[in-house]
Amino acid sequence: ARSLRSRRTLDALEVVRRNLTAEIYATQWRTTSFVGQVMLKLSAFVLRHYVHYFGQLLYLYALGVPVTKFAIRESGVLLLYDTQQLAPYTEMAVVAIGMLSVWIVQLLFISAAAISMKCVHSFADSYSMFLLSCCVVTLLDPYIVLLNDVYHANWSNGDAFKLYNSFVFTEGNGVVGIGITVFLFIIHGLLSFCASYLYLVNLHRNGQVQDLLHRSEAQEDEFFVPHDDEISWAELVRRARTCVSSPSCCG
């Protein structure tokens, strides 16, 4: 935003384009790095789908609701239960629990990265890319579930249709159910976006974004430049260790 205000729009967009290209290995699609990136995205996608429905299953068991079918199929999970036994706002909790479960797992993964940074000042680059994929699929979770339910014509038990059907059955009007469903989608989007933002700015690739921000915004006198462009090995090692422990301290 600061770059845009300072009329450096083209430069800012070019930096964004190059960083995004590097993040997804778009120029290296024939390498093992690109294949590994694709596998990490697929694993994050599959894990998200299972976590969503397992969270709902555990909640239904806690309520004592009989589950008539729980089947793992090629495109995800099929969870069926007697929806007529549940009040509309209990059904709302079932929908929310599915999205909340995915968000909690995202927070656990981010917490593991934060603990690793705190203890050993780094974590594996592959884990960074897996976390990035988790952030994306967590943000898109309700919409992926919606597309899956539409694909399987799951109009009665799909998450996006449960509240509408429940309010039609109990009150004869499903408009309230639609409004609550949209509200839950928005809340989930805000929570997952905030968690993803905090991860990307502070932790992704061992704080790479913080370092880039510092390099782009710092004044010239804030950088360490030795006299005559010479520096001893001992001083270089000392400065490197300082930057590893606090990436934003140097340029």
Buried (B, 14 or more C-beta within 10 A) or exposed (E): EEBEEEEBEEEBEEBEEEEEEEBBBEEBEEEEBBEBBBEBBEEBBEBBBBBBBBBBBEBBEEEEBEEEEBEEEEEBBBBEBEBEEBEBEBBBBBBBBBBBBBBBBBBEBBEEBBEBBEEEBBBEEEBBBBBBBBBBBBBBBBEBBBEBBEEBEBEEBBBBBBBBBBBBBBEEEBEBBBEBBEEBBEBBBEBBEEBBEEBBEBBBBBBBBBBEBBEBEEEEEEEEEEEEEEBEEEEEEEBEEEBEEEBBEBB
